[in-house]
Each structure stands twice: as C-alpha cells, then as structure tokens.
C-alpha cells in the first residue's frame, strides 16, 4: 500500500513539472518623457568659440590643348609636293 | 650569171632588213614631233612585252624629262618595276613610303642615282623614315644630303619654276628637321633651325605659328605673341589659322591677362566661326563633284560670292603649292599637244591620239579637284576642333576670374602694360619700339613686352 502511494505521488510530481507555464508580456502603450526635466550629470568639454576650418574650393581644371608635336605639319608638307 | 643573181638577191634582202631596223618606232616619231605624252603612251605599248635594255631605260628617262612623272602615279607597281630607272624607282619608293612600307621605300630610294633630279626629294622621305625609326644620325645625314643636292640642282635649273621646286625641297628638309627637334624637346635647336628659313621663302608664313609654339613651350609667351601678331599685318592677310587664334588666347591666359584672352576668344566667335560655318555648308554640298573644286581654283562662283575674299585666301594658298603647279603644268602641256595634233595631223591620227590625251587631262583635273577638296576640308576641320578648345579656354578663364572674386583677391594689375624689361632677346638682336606700322623686314621679329600678371593680392591689403 505504501509502495502504491509512493508511486502515485511520483506520477503526480512528474506530471505537474511537464505542464507548460504561459507568460504574457505587456508593454507600455504610451510613455511620456519630459526632456525639460531631464538632468545629465557630467562636465561640459566643448570649446567656447565656434571655429570653422577654411577649405580650398574644389575646382575641376579643364585640360587645355597644348601642341606636343608637329607631325601633322610634316605629313601635310610631304603631301603638298605631289 | 647565177652568181650575180644570188648576190643581187642577197643585197636586196639585206637592204630590206636594214630598212626594217632603221624604221623609226612610232614613239620616236611622236617624240620628234613634240608629242611627248602620246610618245610615252606608245613607248609603253612598244616595250612592256619585251626584255628591257639599257637603251630603253634611257629613252624612258628622256621622255619623262618632258612629261614629268605625274601621269605615272596611277601605273601598276609591277609594270614600273620592269623599268629600272631612277624615275620609276622614285615613284615605287614613294608609293611604298605612302603605304608605310619603309623597308621597301628605303630599298628603292637607295638605288636612285645621286645626280637624278628627284634625288633630293627622295632624301627628304629617307630622312622622314629615319626620324620615324628614331635613327637621328641617319636622319641628319639624309637631311643634309637633301639640302646640298637640292641647292646644287637649283643653281643649274633652267627656269624659275624648277628653281622654285628645288628651293621648296631644300626648305622642307630644313623645316622638318626643326619640327623633329621640337618633337624631341630640343627647343632652342629647333628655333635655330627655323631661323635659317629666309623671310622671302614660301614656307616662312607657315612657320611663324610653329615657332610660336616652340617659344610657348619654352615659356617665352611674349615672343610667341609677337610672332602671332605678324599674321595681322596687311602682307599676311591671306594666312588665317584658327590655331594661331587659340595660341594667342592661350599665351595671354598663361600670363594671367584674362581680359586679353577673353577679347581674342570673343573676336574669334564673332567674326571667324560664322564665316567658316557658312562656307563649310556651301562646300559640303559639292563634295561629290569631280570638278567643282578644280573650277573653284579659277572662279569662286555665285554661291561663294559673299565668301569671295575668304575663299580667295584659301585658294591662293593652295595655288602656291608645288603639286598644284606640277599638275596644272601637265594639263597645260597636254592641252598644247592636243591643239598641235588637231591642227597638223590627219583625222585618222587625231582619232588615234586625242582620246588618250583627253583621258590624261581628265585624270589630272580629278587629281587637282581631289587635292583641293581634301586641303580645304582638312583646313575647315581644324575650325570645330579649335572652336571647342577656345570654348574650354573661355570657361577656364572665367573660372579663374571667379576664384579671385571668391578669395577676395585681384591680380597684381588689371592690365599690365608692355615694358622693354620683359622682352627676352639674344645679344645679336636689336630693339625698336612698335609705332603701329608693320615693316616688311621686321615681320616675324616682334615680341610683346608684357609682364606676367599671375601674382594675386588680397583686396584689403591693396586698400591699406
């Protein structure tokens, strides 16, 4: 009898562990921040003056033609004889 | 009696054979009558199937002395190779040179006789071949031979036209040497070679532009501008080159004389470009004509009346070319021969000779027409190229001016005036001020005395 009772007890324990636990998360639907009341603790390390570094304006320089040889003139002269 | 009969028969037969041998060939008969073009044609008919002898080659040279070699230009190379004369070797070598077959060209040019009248011209091409092969010592040697032999033949030439031909060959050999020195970056040597061309030379107006480029590359913009201003003289008003306008604007730009540069560009766009465009439109309509450009050499025609002055300038330049002179001379001589034949020969002979001469004449007209057409269009093609370059220069000049505004700066002077201290000259050159008049002996020796304006100063600094 004792053995039967122990057996039934063990079955009950194991079945209660096997049962799934359901968790329901709920998020806040609306949250309000009052930025005016926010306080940040720390030190201000930004420079006091505003400085802008001067930068050269980007220029696209056109390549201008410069004669490097007289080959067309040579050809033309040779042709102009006959 | 029988012996006597046999002797008489033998004498008659030998007499007939001798008569046959002494009977003149048709080409010789025509030569004696002065019909050299007909004789040349007949000569080829008589000889092209036979083994060529030394006598035949000498005879060909003799005929070509009168006719010139222009009519052989269209002959097959294989036929010409059959006749080993200096003239045919020159033609074959020249054809090979044109096809860039330099090995064959050199082979044939080397076989020419050094006293032959085309020898200087052959040396001119040999020098070019060596320059292309970067064998500069051989190029110099060929150039010197070209000049020496041309000078020698010029001194013994029988008329002005032939003298002019040899002078031209001499000068082209010298100018080509100067051009190659420029190509190799030897600017001062190039200028020294250009300076040897006399001012009365036909080549001289053309080399002003080239010399200006050499000075430009040497950084002597004042001298470049001085050379280019020579084209504005009344003596050189037939010489107009878009490239000269571009180089003028570019030299001003390099000296930071932006307003001067813009003025030159403006003048080009206002004056020359519209004229070129309308002229080009008229000429393009006649591109396919076989004689339009030939006739243009004599009369511009109604279509070109409003461009007459401009067309005249281009045509005057074309007419000064050696090839025009040679080809037109051939037409003149062929016409003369036709007139003689029609006046003196029976109808049967006229029918035999005149069609060939007509054909020769038509070929020469087509050749002049083609050369004139290609020269005119080659010239007109430079217009869009330099118009585009001038447009780019215009943009760059405006951009530089804008930069100065953005940087709150201005150039050291709004317009730098000329000063003697800015003129670079050698100890052999004298200096005279320009007083608004061009003197023929001074042409080409000008230099501007402008100071470079490239130093920029802050406007605030300037106000202080």
Boltz contact constraints between the chains, C-beta under 6 A:
constraints:
  - contact:
      token1: [A, 62]
      token2: [B, 392]
      max_distance: 6.0
  - contact:
      token1: [A, 62]
      token2: [B, 396]
      max_distance: 6.0
  - contact:
      token1: [A, 64]
      token2: [B, 393]
      max_distance: 6.0
  - contact:
      token1: [A, 65]
      token2: [B, 389]
      max_distance: 6.0
  - contact:
      token1: [A, 67]
      token2: [B, 213]
      max_distance: 6.0
  - contact:
      token1: [A, 69]
      token2: [B, 183]
      max_distance: 6.0
  - contact:
      token1: [A, 70]
      token2: [B, 179]
      max_distance: 6.0
  - contact:
      token1: [A, 70]
      token2: [B, 182]
      max_distance: 6.0
  - contact:
      token1: [A, 74]
      token2: [B, 176]
      max_distance: 6.0
  - contact:
      token1: [A, 74]
      token2: [B, 179]
      max_distance: 6.0
  - contact:
      token1: [A, 77]
      token2: [B, 172]
      max_distance: 6.0
  - contact:
      token1: [A, 80]
      token2: [B, 321]
      max_distance: 6.0
  - contact:
      token1: [A, 80]
      token2: [B, 323]
      max_distance: 6.0
  - contact:
      token1: [A, 81]
      token2: [B, 322]
      max_distance: 6.0
  - contact:
      token1: [A, 81]
      token2: [B, 323]
      max_distance: 6.0
  - contact:
      token1: [A, 82]
      token2: [B, 323]
      max_distance: 6.0
